[in-house]
Structures are given as C-alpha cells and as structure tokens.
Amino acid sequence: MNALIAELLRHGPVLTDGAWGTQMQARGLGIGEFPDLWNLTHPDQVLAVAQSYVDAGSRVILTNTFGANRIRLAETDMADRVADINRKGTRLSKQAAGDRARVFASIGPSGKMLIAGEVTPEALLEAFAEQARALAEGGADALIIETMSDLDETKLAVEAAKQTGLPVVASVVFDSGKDKDRTMMGATPEQIAGGLAAAGADVIGANCGLGIEFFAPICRRLKAAGGLPVWIKPNAGMPELVGAETVYKTGTAQFASGIPALVEAGADFIGGCCGSTPEFVRAMGETLKKG
C-alpha cells in the first residue's frame, strides 16, 4: 500500500469533503458557468469552499479542478490556461488545508466518448497527463480521478496520473442497470475493481449518481474484488428540479445514518458528492467518532 494512504488509514476510515459545484453555486456561480475558471477569477470564493470543509473536519479535501483538462476547457476560451487553472486550484486547497488536511486534486472525465470516436486514446492520455503534471506542480498530495463512466477512459487517466509519482484514487459512477450497480457503459463493480487495480490505482471507489442507500453493496463488491482501499462519496439523494433550482432532499441526519453501513462494507475514505455540505461532513465525522 502507498505510504501516504497507509498513514491516513492508520486510525480507521478517513473523512473526506463534500460537494464543490453546489457549494460554489451557493456562492454565486451561475448555471452553465465553468467552475474551474473561478480559480483565476474568484479565488476567494474557491478558498472559502475549501476552508469550510477543513473547518468541518475533513482530513482530505479536493480541488476545484474537476473539468480543467484541455478537452473540456476547449468549450471556453481558456484552453491555453490549463496549467494556471490547475496549479491555482491546488494551491488554494493547500492554503486551506494547512497542516490539518491532505489535498487530493480532482481530475474529471473529458466529456467525450471513446467508444463513439469523439476522442482518441492518445488525445485523452495527453490531456490527462498535462492536467496531472500541473496538479502535482501545485503541490497536490494525491490525485483523484472521479465521476468516471468509461473504464477505458478511467484507465488512461490512471496511467497519466501515475506518471507524477503521486498516489492515485480512481472513482466511477454506478447508476445504471436493474439494481443500479452498473456504470453507464455496463461495467460491474468487479470489472471496475479488476481493471483499475491492474491499471495501478492505489485506491478505487464510487461517487455521485445515487444516494447513500445504494452504496454499501457496491462498496462491499469493490472491496472484495479489488483488494484495495475503497473511496465512497454518495450524492445527497437524487437531484430534483424545483422551479429553476436543482434540489437535493436528503437531510444531514439521514445521510449520516448511512455511514455505519458503509464502514461495515469496508469503506476507507468517506465523504459526500453533489448536494452535500460542510454540515454533512460534520455529521459524518460525529458518526464516525461514535464507531
């Protein structure tokens, strides 16, 4: 096991952070606005999100770099600022973390489909490697490849991230199939675990897509199949559109009540995804303390 991962896990499951996108929307990020650009234009607000999670007790926080790869940034006029956006995002989270938390810098999907020929494996590998280098230069303690749906794209991202020498977490979305235990591309937890372990991931996991009640069985299967530490970050329920606003209706106490089942299933890193807040992190921390 990687030394940093082993150190973090020495005292049991590690509390990570909550959502970033919905927290930035609460601070004024507009619908359709590219969140990662705020690292350069609104660094004080990005820092505030990171700080709120450290203050809530997160031992690992992420970065506002989820979409900051060259392929996604081509949708904006900032594709030539990949390095600046990623370095700045990492430094903001490092500033908030101080000596109280570790920073696992976020790498999200490209938004293009390999299977449809929208992007080549070579282009993906190059884009992810460019982003990973910048995150490492910004001082990331580890890299988290998250919210992925395509195993092949995830493996390419792992390959690119491993070039930095940093620990790599790889997390996918399970939200499809009769039992909601498949990725969008049809992969099972066992296929994901085997593929990502072979690719060199240090930690494997699942995030987003579903509420916390769906994650314990998936966690258990990932743990059994991969033999690696497992990263789990559920949504605060399923999103609902109320007027023009996207709302997540799972409450803090309800979410925290699902934590013991995740611990029993073998989760090693536990946090929240879309809709979760610093209050969720505090509640999860209290639940973990109770054992």
Secondary structure, DSSP 8 states (H G I E B T S, - for coil): --HHHHHHHTTSSEE----SHHHHHHTT--TT--GGGHHHH-HHHHHHHHHHHHHHT-SEE--S-TT-SHHHHTTTT-GGGHHHHHHHHHHHHHHHHTTT-EEEEEE---SS-TTTTSS-HHHHHHHHHHHHHHHHHTT-SEEEEEEE--HHHHHHHHHHHHTTTS-EEEEE---BTTTT-B-TT---HHHHHHHHHHHT-SEEEEEEEEEGGGHHHHHHHHHHHH-S-EEEEEESS-EEEETTEEEE---HHHHHTTHHHHHHTT-SEE---TT--HHHHHHHHHHHHH-
